[in-house]
Amino acid sequence: MPTAYSNMLQPIFIRDNRDLTIAGLQKKHFKDAAEIVDRIIELDQARREVQQELDDVLAESNAKAREIGALMKSGQKEAAEAAKGDTVVLKERSKTLDEKHKEIEQVLLDELVKLPNLPHESVPEGRTAEDNVNVWEKGDKPTLPAGALPHWELIRKLGKNQAPIIDFELGNKITGAGFPVYKGKAARLQRAMISFFLDEASKAGYIEVQTPILVNADSGFATGQLPDKEGQMYHDAQDDLYLIPTAEVPVTNLYRDVIVAESELPVKHAAYTPCFRREAGSWGAHVRGLNRLHQFDKIEIVQINKPEESYKALDEMVEHVKGLLEKLELPYRILRLCGGDMGFTSALTYDFEVWSAGQERWLECSSVSNFETYQANRLKLRYKTTDKKTQLLHTLNGSALALPRILASLLENNQQADGTVRIPAVLVPYCGFDVIE
């Protein structure tokens, strides 16, 4: 795997790697990359010049204080009093410079947070999902019996007394569109998948955590959801809290402002949470049923690792998700996302898609990403190396798995000729039944 960047998107990195930074931003189709990068370099230069001038004034002020002390000690009170007038001027000058430094620093930060992460050099060129690269595909697409249905029609025929096992209309009455109600075997199947995914994560060495599902703005900023995805998050204005779009946010923020002992690396956590996304602007046939929801359940795996180990960890996370889909007997493929289709914070992302036989199309069910130092820089998440130097860590996460589209594919792909749905063997011990009538 090619070498990862170590301190990307800090001013010193941008200053020393201007052309590389611009090329990476352009690969992500970031608008006005050169102009913003040059603006950042200019602001950083101005900030450093003001800092140097401030340091010089403070040094002169300290020297003047020592001079006054020496004059007073030697009995030269008039000379000491005259020198005190100079300190007043120096204090005013230092105050002005300090305010100017803070102003420039804030403008610089405002520009820096506009920048997405730089893509890893293995990320393919491209602008849209059509340019993503299929790197792996496994499993035979099932041949469904005559009369097979997409899941939103199938669920109306499943369950007792013709009550749908997933009720979209009832959820719409209670809350609104995109908030379904799961009943009976559908609810038990949801719980079974959650338990199965968490157990598999535990076997793979992930420590399970339960976290809040509301986070503050500092947490959202630290993992990059803010300000980039502010319009896609549900916000409680009164308390200034956000409903999480993924467990990545609270789990990664467990380590905000933390220096991790090298002996504790890698950090590996798994968490089950409901997730909330406004999905503003989403409509059409591709969002029917379980395809796109405002509230859904997901198990997230998160790793924190040393830079030289993070891409090996990413490969391990990909293998973990592959194992889950194979145990569920679902055909799947893995895409390496192109620059234009990647997330704001990601350096490299693999998307997993499962085959939806009832819809005859692929559905995204997981993203596994390496953020390198992008989040760690915002989090101030570091570790001390063996030579006692402090270094930023790399953060990674992945869906393992998001439930709605997995459930949709399980229902559609396992339709039987008699109208029932077969449950994959691996889930039967968890849910207690092997078929939905």
Secondary structure, 3 states (H helix, E strand, C coil): CCCCCCCCCCHHHHHHCHHHHHHHHHHCCCCCHHHHHHHHHHHHHHHHHHHHHHHHHHHHHHHHHHHHHHHHHCCCHHHHHHHHHHHHHHHHHHHHHHHHHHHHHHHHHHHHCCCCCCCCCCCCCCCCHHHCEEEEEECCCCCCCCCCCCHHHHCCCCCHHHCCCEEHHHHHHHCCCCCCEECHHHHHHHHHHHHHHHHHHHHCCCEECCCCCEEEHHHHHHCCCCCCCHHHCCEECCCCEEECCCCHHHHHHCCCCCEECHHHCCEEEEEEEEEECCCCCCCCHHHCCCCCCCEEEEEEEEEEECHHHHHHHHHHHHHHHHHHHHHCCCCEEEEECCHHHCCCCCCEEEEEEEEECCCCEEEEEEEEEEEECHHHHHHCCEEECCCCCEEECEEEEEEEEEHHHHHHHHHHHCECCCCCEECCHHHHHHHCCCEEC
